[in-house]
Amino acid sequence: MTVNSQSPVFVSSAAAQEVFRWKDAIAALQAAYGQHLPARATPPRTVASLEKTWLRTLPAIPAGGRYFGAKLMGSNMGDAPPGIEYVIVLFDRTTNRIAAFIDANLVTGFRTAATSAAALDRIAPQKPARLAVIGSGLEASMHIRAFASVRELTEIVVFSPTPERREAFAAAATRDLGVPARGVGSAQEAVEGADIVLTAARSRDEKPILFGDWLKSGATVVSIGSTIPEQREIDISVVERSDLIICDTLEEVLEETGDMLAAHTAGIEFRHKAFSLSDLMSGACSEQLKQAKAPMFKSVGGGLQDIVVAELILTKALEAGLATPLPIDFETKR
């Protein structure tokens, strides 16, 4: 089949990794969240489920972008081999055609860390910082690289339950970022004296892994590991300590994450100090930000992040000749 100029392309994770740049993604996300968007442009994620099979969809239409679309992920947790695949489908506003399919496994890590860094850049003091990391997986690895692009890091201290993994994480951080890094034997030891604290690994038994009295005065917290009601990551004392809580998706964070549900059950009031990422980027909570001494960013992820970063990656992959043309042509209904 002959591929016409409007046939869609495929962008692999390898291509995405080659063209992705932290500073570009962070700037694009700050701009996207700084624009007013009606709720219908970024609706909540939806999950279809039947027995052990589930499908999650995250759609979004960014303001001013060429592309719009959705990320899809699904899995049968029954008899099928374990694993989850992610795909972002982008539609082109200028042609009304399907433009691209993007392997979204790495993109998901990129967009989550870039969004956290976009928020951190606005809420954390503009000075060199010691970073504590709880967790040593892909998300934690992405985040330290994103954070290093917006703040000078003087030291990275990491805790995760497996000594070999935290030592490998620290070695990679020093090698790739040129920042002194070390692993330690407990979360509390990692957090002690830290200016920025990243929690990127919810506990295995769904008990909190970060407590408010561990945090030094003025420390900024970034929590990304508890995204559904059944998950826990930060103790209610962290919620109580925080005087400004920025949420990438306000209602989902406040009403659908185990950490915030636990704080609500304990009688802790937090709605008056919780604002959306759009509020932060647009300046709607600038007065609260000026007063904040213990800010926190809490994330569940959102379709806007996926589509903004996917557009950036698609544009650069096309320019670099790294997008694979697909020998398919969708029929257009007119």
C-alpha positions in Angstrom: 0.0 0.0 0.0 1.2 3.5 -0.8 1.5 5.7 2.3 0.0 9.2 1.6 1.1 12.4 3.3 -1.8 12.2 5.7 -1.2 8.6 6.8 -0.4 8.2 10.5 3.0 7.5 11.9 4.3 5.5 14.8 6.7 6.9 17.4 8.6 4.2 19.4 9.9 4.6 22.9 13.4 4.6 21.5 12.6 7.5 19.2 10.8 9.4 22.0 13.8 9.0 24.3 16.1 10.3 21.6 14.2 13.6 21.0 12.9 14.3 24.5 14.4 17.2 26.5 13.4 18.0 30.0 13.5 21.8 29.8 11.3 21.8 26.7 8.7 19.5 28.3 8.6 21.5 31.5 8.2 24.8 29.7 5.4 23.4 27.5 3.6 22.0 30.6 3.9 25.3 32.4 2.5 27.1 29.4 -0.4 24.6 28.9 -1.5 24.8 32.6 -1.2 28.5 32.6 -4.0 28.8 30.0 -7.6 28.6 31.1 -9.2 25.4 30.0 -12.9 24.4 30.6 -13.3 21.1 32.4 -14.7 19.5 29.3 -11.4 19.9 27.6 -9.6 17.8 30.2 -12.2 15.4 31.5 -11.4 12.9 34.3 -9.8 9.6 33.5 -12.3 6.8 32.9 -11.8 3.1 33.7 -13.8 0.3 32.2 -13.5 -3.0 34.0 -14.9 -6.5 33.8 -13.8 -9.2 36.1 -9.9 -9.0 35.8 -9.8 -6.9 32.7 -9.5 -3.1 32.8 -9.1 -0.3 30.3 -8.2 3.3 31.3 -8.6 6.3 29.1 -7.1 9.8 29.6 -8.3 12.3 26.9 -7.4 16.0 26.5 -7.6 18.9 24.1 -4.9 21.4 24.9 -5.5 25.1 24.1 -3.6 26.2 21.0 -1.9 22.9 20.2 -2.0 21.3 16.8 -2.9 17.9 18.2 -5.5 16.4 20.6 -6.1 12.9 21.7 -6.1 10.3 24.4 -3.8 7.8 26.2 -5.1 4.3 26.5 -3.8 1.5 28.7 -5.3 -1.8 29.6 -4.6 -5.3 30.9 -6.2 -8.6 31.6 -4.9 -9.5 35.1 -6.3 -13.1 34.7 -4.7 -15.8 32.7 -2.9 -13.6 30.1 0.9 -13.0 30.5 1.5 -10.1 32.9 2.1 -6.7 31.5 0.5 -3.4 30.5 0.9 -1.5 27.2 0.3 2.2 26.8 -0.6 4.0 23.6 -1.3 7.7 22.8 -3.4 8.4 19.8 -3.1 11.9 18.4 -5.5 13.6 16.1 -4.4 16.6 13.9 -6.6 19.7 14.2 -5.5 20.9 10.8 -6.5 17.8 8.8 -9.1 16.1 11.0 -7.1 12.9 10.6 -5.5 10.5 13.0 -1.9 11.7 13.0 0.1 9.3 15.2 0.3 6.4 17.5 3.0 6.9 20.2 4.3 4.1 22.5 3.5 5.8 25.8 5.4 3.7 28.3 8.4 6.0 28.5 6.2 9.1 27.7 4.2 8.4 30.8 7.4 8.6 32.9 8.5 11.7 31.1 5.3 13.6 31.5 4.9 12.7 35.2 8.3 13.9 36.1 8.2 16.9 33.9 4.9 17.9 35.5 6.3 17.5 39.0 9.3 19.6 37.9 7.0 22.3 36.4 5.3 22.6 39.8 8.5 22.3 41.8 10.0 25.2 39.8 7.2 27.4 41.1 6.8 26.3 44.7 10.3 25.5 45.9 12.8 28.3 46.9 15.1 29.4 44.1 18.3 28.1 45.6 20.5 25.0 45.6 18.8 22.0 47.3 19.5 18.7 48.9 17.0 16.1 47.5 15.7 13.1 49.3 14.1 10.3 47.2 12.0 7.5 48.6 11.9 4.9 45.8 14.4 3.8 43.2 12.2 2.8 40.2 11.6 4.3 36.8 9.5 7.2 38.2 12.1 8.1 40.8 14.9 8.0 38.2 12.9 10.2 35.8 12.1 12.7 38.6 15.7 13.3 39.7 16.6 14.2 36.1 13.7 16.5 35.7 14.4 18.2 39.1 18.0 18.7 38.2 16.9 20.7 35.1 15.1 23.3 37.3 17.2 23.3 40.5 20.9 22.9 41.4 21.0 19.8 43.5 23.8 19.6 46.0 23.2 16.0 47.1 20.7 13.2 46.4 20.0 10.7 49.2 17.8 7.7 48.3 16.1 5.0 50.2 14.4 1.9 48.9 14.0 -1.5 50.6 16.6 -3.3 48.4 20.2 -2.2 49.1 21.4 -3.2 45.7 18.8 -1.1 43.9 19.3 2.0 45.9 23.1 1.8 45.5 22.7 1.4 41.8 20.3 4.3 41.7 22.8 6.5 43.5 25.6 5.5 41.3 23.6 6.3 38.2 22.5 9.7 39.6 26.2 10.6 40.2 27.3 9.3 36.8 24.5 11.0 34.8 24.0 14.2 36.7 27.3 14.9 38.3 25.6 15.2 41.7 26.9 13.4 44.8 24.4 10.7 45.6 24.2 7.9 48.2 21.8 5.2 49.4 20.7 5.0 53.1 19.0 2.3 55.2 15.7 4.1 56.1 13.3 6.6 54.7 13.7 8.8 57.8 17.5 8.9 57.3 17.0 9.9 53.7 14.6 12.8 54.5 16.6 14.3 57.4 17.8 17.8 56.4 16.4 17.6 52.9 15.1 20.7 51.1 13.1 18.7 48.6 11.5 15.3 49.4 10.2 13.1 46.6 8.0 10.1 47.4 7.8 7.8 44.4 7.2 4.4 45.8 4.1 3.7 47.8 4.5 1.2 50.6 3.9 -2.5 49.8 1.4 -2.9 52.6 -0.2 0.4 51.9 1.1 2.1 55.1 2.6 5.6 54.9 6.3 5.9 54.1 6.7 9.6 54.9 5.8 11.4 58.2 5.5 15.1 58.9 7.8 15.2 61.9 10.7 14.0 59.7 10.6 17.1 57.5 12.7 20.1 58.2 11.1 23.5 58.3 10.7 24.9 54.7 11.0 21.5 53.0 9.0 21.0 49.8 7.3 17.6 49.3 6.4 16.0 45.9 4.2 13.0 46.2 3.4 10.9 43.1 3.0 7.3 44.4 -0.6 7.2 45.7 -3.1 7.7 42.8 -6.2 5.6 43.8 -8.2 5.2 47.0 -6.5 1.9 47.9 -2.9 3.3 47.8 -1.0 5.0 50.6 2.3 6.9 50.5 2.3 10.0 52.8 1.1 10.0 56.4 -1.8 12.3 57.4 0.7 14.4 59.4 2.3 15.4 56.0 -1.1 16.6 54.8 -1.6 18.5 58.1 1.8 20.1 57.9 1.4 21.3 54.4 0.2 24.9 54.1 -0.2 24.8 50.3 -1.2 21.7 48.4 -0.9 21.9 44.6 -2.8 19.2 42.8 -2.4 18.4 39.1 -6.0 17.2 39.0 -7.7 18.8 42.0 -10.8 16.7 42.6 -9.1 13.4 41.7 -6.3 14.1 44.2 -8.5 15.3 47.0 -11.3 12.7 46.5 -9.6 9.6 44.9 -6.2 9.1 46.6 -5.8 7.1 49.7 -3.6 9.7 51.4 -6.2 12.4 51.2 -9.1 10.1 52.0 -7.2 9.1 55.2 -6.6 12.7 56.1 -10.3 13.5 55.6 -11.3 10.5 57.7 -9.0 11.8 60.5 -10.7 15.2 60.5 -7.9 17.1 58.9 -9.1 20.1 56.9 -7.2 20.7 53.7 -9.6 22.0 51.0 -8.9 25.6 52.0 -5.2 25.1 51.2 -5.5 23.0 48.1 -5.2 24.5 44.6 -4.9 23.1 41.1 -1.8 23.2 39.0 -3.6 25.6 36.7 -4.2 27.9 39.7 -0.4 27.8 40.3 0.6 28.5 36.7 -1.9 31.2 36.1 -1.1 33.0 39.3 -4.6 32.5 40.8 -3.0 31.3 44.1 0.0 33.7 44.1 -0.9 35.2 47.5 -1.1 31.7 49.1 2.2 30.8 47.4 3.9 33.9 48.9 2.8 32.8 52.4 3.6 29.1 52.1 6.4 27.7 54.3 5.6 24.0 53.7 4.3 23.4 50.1 3.4 20.1 48.6 2.7 19.0 45.1 0.6 15.8 44.8 0.0 14.2 41.4 -2.3 11.5 39.9 -1.5 12.2 36.3 -3.7 13.6 33.6 -4.5 13.5 29.9 -3.3 17.0 29.4 0.2 16.0 30.4 0.2 13.1 28.0 -1.0 15.1 25.0 1.3 18.1 25.6 4.4 16.0 25.9 3.3 13.6 23.1 2.9 16.6 20.7 6.3 17.8 21.6 7.8 14.3 20.9 5.9 13.8 17.7 6.9 17.2 16.3 10.6 16.6 17.1 10.5 12.9 15.8 9.0 14.1 12.5 11.7 16.8 12.2 14.4 14.2 13.0 13.0 11.6 10.6 12.5 9.2 13.6 8.7 8.7 13.1 7.8 5.5 11.3 5.2 6.0 8.5 2.4 3.4 8.7 1.1 1.7 5.6 -2.5 2.4 6.6 -5.2 4.8 5.6 -8.3 5.4 7.7 -11.6 6.0 6.0 -12.9 9.5 6.7 -16.6 9.9 7.4 -18.0 13.0 5.8 
